[in-house]
Structures are given as structure tokens and as C-alpha cells.
């Protein structure tokens, strides 16, 4: 039996069906990331697991125990919010120990747990400071420490890095991943940032409109998306999507029968810019992003379809140049008119 099981979970807000029968099994010690666009239901689903919203249908089981209607205080879960939610008048140590004090934990045990968490999070020297004397990254670590001292069965993170600047996001992302390895705790992490999902997760759950689109390892979703939504949501820049008609007879070499109204998807790193006439499609360069170690070339076909090419070298093409786009055939994905995959790339191991 899985450690945490969601069985046909439903949530309504009035007549709006926000969560649409979600089924998901999470193993003990897994790092699971919920990802998707704004309004997809990822935070709502996390709040249902935490007990901060009532479940309107289905069952939630933790370690074999049904906690569907258990109050949040009885679920043995700890949540880290987007806002740090620290008490401004309390020291770091007091913030981290507050829940334990309310539970009547022994003072000696509380002290040991707080000191241990502070050591893990490099907060020992800040234990007597108040939140206003800390940076954003340090405040977030205090919020994480408050969860650690409770030793919950599951850690829940609701977009914990969104209030940090870019450099701190990267640093804290590494710290959370390292912390997960050290504690071996089951973790569910909500984010809209696919980089966080791809770099931190054991498995990624892609959500859209309150339902799961696909669940899998990060590279599995990247290499073998089940539909156009996942294909274009995972990966930056996103996967190029071209109507099959753009390719003419060349498309027949990819899959038969060709899906009417379908699309061919290709990652930017599998599109090469070549001299006119040497590739499959002609295009006009719109813009070149020179990023130092690599370049992104944006070009438009005669039918007005924009294609992005990601090159590992500095590009010599300029806006207005006519070029050819050469696609690596083994890395092309074919989708039908409904956006479902017909054929995935052959260039990756199954």
C-alpha cells in the first residue's frame, strides 16, 4: 500500500468543480511536485491534503489510516507557506518551538529539536534574533525549521520560494533538495516554476483545470509527454508545435496514417539553423537571444508559424536573414487534432 493515497478526491466551490476526481499514490520518502498554470488547482489540492479545505468527495489515506475528515492538527503533516507566517515578536527559536509548546512537549526535548533543526538549516547563530533581523531566505528557513521540529509524516510546501529573488531561489532550492535527502521525509511541493519541478522532484504531477494531465519522472515528462499541454508546459523554451501541413510529404515518414489536423512537436535543441535549402522548412529570422554559452533563434515560416532553435554556440544569423530549419527526425513528436500523442520521439531510451 502506498504511504499517501488520494482516491477520487473532489472539491467544489459553489457550483464550480475545482478538483475533479484526482487519484494519486505517493510512496514513503518521495519528493512529489505539483506543477501547472495559475488556477489549475495545485494549491487547492495541497490544502485538501493539509486539512485546510474540506474534501467534498473521495478518500485520503495516510499510512493506511483514513484522514479524509480529520482536522489538520490530527493529520501528522507540516506545511510551509508562500508567506513565512512567522510571529514578528518572537525569536527564531520561539517561532520554531511554538507548536511543540502548544502540544505540551517537554522543554528539554523542545530545545534539542530546535537546536538540531537550526544546525541542519544553518540557523544556529540566528536563534535569538527576531524575523525583522533576517533576510528573506533566512525567514523561509525558519519556516522550514518550524516544520522540521514537528517531525511530521509528510512535509507540504506551497510555493515557498516565490517571494525570494532569483539568486536566493536557486540557493534555497538546493537547500530544500539537500534537506529532503538528509531527512528522507515524504514531501509534496507546489510550484508554478517548472525549473523547480524538473530539478527537485522524484516525480512530477502536471495539473490542469483541477485534473491530472500526467504523472512521471521529470525527464519522462520531458521526453515522452502524453499530450500537447504537457509537451509545451514542461521545457523552457517550450516545445515548438507546427501543423502537420507545414511539412508536406516529409510528415509521412514520421507516422502513418497521419492524424488530420494534428501537429508535430520538436524541442528547440533539436532544431538546427542551416543555409537556405538544406533543411526541411524555410524561415525568416525574427530575433536572436545571445545568452553567452548558447543562443536562441526565433524564426517564422512562410505560413506564420514561429519556431525557436536553441544552439549551444553563438549564432551568426541576424534578424531578417532567410534560413532553413533542419529537424532531427528521431526527436519529433506527433499529436492528433485533440492534442493527444500519436508518436513520441525515438531518440530516447524507453
N, C-alpha and C positions, 0 to 999 in steps of 0.2 A: 504493500500500500504506500502511496506517495505521502510525503510529510505534510504537505498542504494541498488540499483539493478544493477546487471550485467546480461545483456541479450545477450547470444550467442557471447561473446567477442572473437575476433580473433586478432592474431598478427603474422606477417610474418617478418622474416629477410632474404631477398632474397627469395629463394625457400623453406626455412625452416619454417614450420608452428610451431611457438614456443608456442602459446596459441590456443587451439583447441576448440573453441565454448563453453566457460565457462558460465554457468548460476549459479547465486548465489544471494540470497536475505538476506540482513543484517538488523536487527531491530535497532531502535534507542537505544543507550545505551549499545549495545552488545560489548563484548570483543571477537573478532574473531582472531584466529591464523591460518596462512597459514604455513603448515609444509610439508616437503618432502625432498628427497635427493638432492644433488647438481645437478643443471641443470634441475630441474623439472618445472621451470617456476614461482616459488613463488615470487621472487623479480621482475621479469618482469611484473607479474600481478599487483603487488603493484605500480610499476612505471606507468602502464597504468591508474590506478585509480588516481594517483597523477598528471597525465598530463605530465610526464617527457618522455613518449614514446607515439607515436600516435597510436590510435586504428584503426586497418585495417578493422574490421567488428564488427557488433553488436552495442549495445547501453549501455550507462552508465547513470543512473539516480540517482540524489541526492535530497532527499526530494521533489520528484515529478518533478524536473527540469532536462532536458536532458543536461548533461555536456560532452557528448561524445567528442566533438571537442573544448570545451572551453579551453583556456590557463590555465596553472597551477595556475597562480595568481588570476584567477577568480573562482576557484573551492571551495573555503572556506574549504580547507584541510591544515593540517600542518604535515610535515614529519620530522622524526628523523632518521638520517642515522647511518650506522655502524661506519663510521668515524665521529668524533664530528663536523667537519666543522665549527670550531669557528675561529673568526678573532683574530690572536695572539696579535695584537697591541691594541685591545680593552679590557676594563674591562668586568667583568661578567655582570654588569648592562648594559653596552653599547651593548654587544652581544645579550642580551635578548631583548633589546628595538629596535634594528636596523630596523627590518621590520616595526614596528609601526611608527618610524620616517620617513621612506620612504613613508609610506602611509599618512603622514601628520597629524597623531594623535596629539591631544593636549598634551602638556608637562606634565601637572598635571595628566591627565589620564594615560599617559605612566608610570609615577612614581608610581602611585597607582597599576597598573597592575604588574609592575616588582616587587615591594615590596611584593605584595600578592603571586606571584609565588615563590619568594625567600623564603617566610615563609613556604609555602607548602613543598618545596623541601629542607628545612634546609640549605639554601644558603645565608641567610641574612648577616652573618659575612664575606662572601667572595665577596660581590658585587663590591668592589673596587680593587679586585685582577685581574690579567691577567691570561689567561689559563695556562701559563707555571708554575704558582704558585699553581696549583691544581692537585689533584690526578686524575687518570683515571675515577674513579667513580664520582667524583665531576664534571669533564668536561662533562660527559654524562648527569648529572642532569642539567647542564647549557643548554645543547642542548634540553633537555626536557622542561626546563623553557622557552626557546625561542619559543617553540611550544605553550605552555600554554597561554602566554600573548596574542597570536593572537585569542584565544577563537574560534577555528575552529569548524566546524560541525563534522569533523572526524579527529582523530589522526592516523597517519600512522607511524609504526616503522619497519625499515628494519634492522634486526639482530642487535639491539642496544647493546647487551651485549657481542658480540663475541670478543671484544678487551680487556675484563676485565679478571682478574684471577678468579679462581674457587670461592673463598670466596666472592669477590665483585659481581660476577654474581648472587649468591644466595641473597645477601643483596639487590642489585638493582632490582632483580626480585620481591622481596617482596615490595619494594618501588613503583614500577610501578603498581603492583596489587592494592596496597593501594590507590595510586593516582587515579586509574580508579574508585574505589568505591567512593572516595570523589567527583570527578568531574562528574561522571555519563556520561562521554563522550563516544561516539561511537569510538571504537578502532580496528584497523586492525594491526596485529603484525606478522611479518615474522621471522621465525627461522628454523634452521635445527635441533635444540635441542628439542627432544620430551619431555624432562622433563619440559622445559618451556611451551610447548604446553599443557601438561596434568595438570599442576598446575595453569596456569593463565587463560585459555580460558573458556568462556561460551560455545562456540562451536569451534571445530577444523575442518579445511578444509585440507584433505590429498590430495596432488597433486603428479602426476607422468607423465612425458613426456607431460606437457602442458595441462593436463586434470585433472578433479577432480575424485578421486577414491571413496571418501566417505566424508560426512559431518555429524557431530553429536557431542553430548556432549562427553567430554573426556572418561568417563567410559563406555559410549555406544560403542565407537570405540574399547575400550579395551575388553569389554565383548562380543560384537556382531559384529565383523568385517565382512564385506561383501565379502572379498576375501583374498587370501594368502598374497598379498602385504601389505594391511593394517594390517593384523594379525601379520606379522613379523616386520613391521615398528614401530608399537605402542607397547611399552613394552620393558623393559630392565632388564635382558637379554631377547632377543626376543623369541617369541613363538617357541617351538620345532615343527618341521614338520617331520613326519615319513610316508613313503609309507604304504598304507593300507596293503600290503602284509606282512609287519613286524608282524602284529597282528594275522594272520591266521584266524581261525573261530571266535575268540573273536570279530573281527570287525563287524560281522553280528548282534551282539546285539546292535550296535550303530545306524545303519540306513539301511534300505532296500529300493530299491536294492542298493548294494554297487557300487559306481562310479568306473568304470575301470580306473586304472592309477591315482586314487585320493590319497589324503593324509589325515592323521589325525593330527590335531594340538592340542598341550596342553601347557599351561603356565608352566614355571619352578616351580612355587609354588604349582602346582597340580601333581607333580611327587615326589614320596617318594622312598627313598633308603631303601630296606629291605634285609633280608637274601636271599641267592640264593634259588629259588624255590617258594618264597612267593608272587612274583609279576607276571606281565604279560610277561615281557621280561628279559632275562639275559643280562648283560652288564659288561664290564671291565672298572674300574675307570681309567681315564687318568690323572686327575688333580683335586685338591681341592683348592678353594679360600676361605680362612678363613678371614671373614670380621668383626670379632668381634661378633656382635649380630646375625649374620647369616652366612651361608656357601653356596657356590655354588659348586656343584659337577658335573664335566664333565665326562661322561661315554660313551663308544662306544658299540653298539650292534654287534653281530656276523657278520651282513651284512655291517658293517662300517658306520652306522648312529650314529652321535653324539647327545646325549641328555643331557640337563642341568637340574639339580634338585636344586631348591632353598629351603634351610632349615632354619627354624627360630632358630635352635640350632646349636651348634658347632658340626661338624661332626667328627666321629671317624674313618671313612674309609680312606684308603690311596691309592695312585696310584698303580695300578696292582691288586687290590682286585677284585674278582668276586662278583657281587651283582645282586639283582633283582630290576627291576624298576616297581613300582606299580602306576598305573594311576587312578586318581579319575574320574570315568566314567561320572559323571554329568558335568564335566568340559572339556569334549573333543569336539573338533570342527572337522567337516568333510568337506573336499573340493574336488571338482571334478578335472578332469585332466586339465581343463583350469584355475584352481585356484579360481573358484567361490564357495562360501559357499553352502553346501548342508544342513548341520545341525549345529546350534550353540550350545554352552554349555547350559545345562538345569539348571545349578546351580545358575543362576542369575535371578532376577525377570524381567519379560517382561515389 
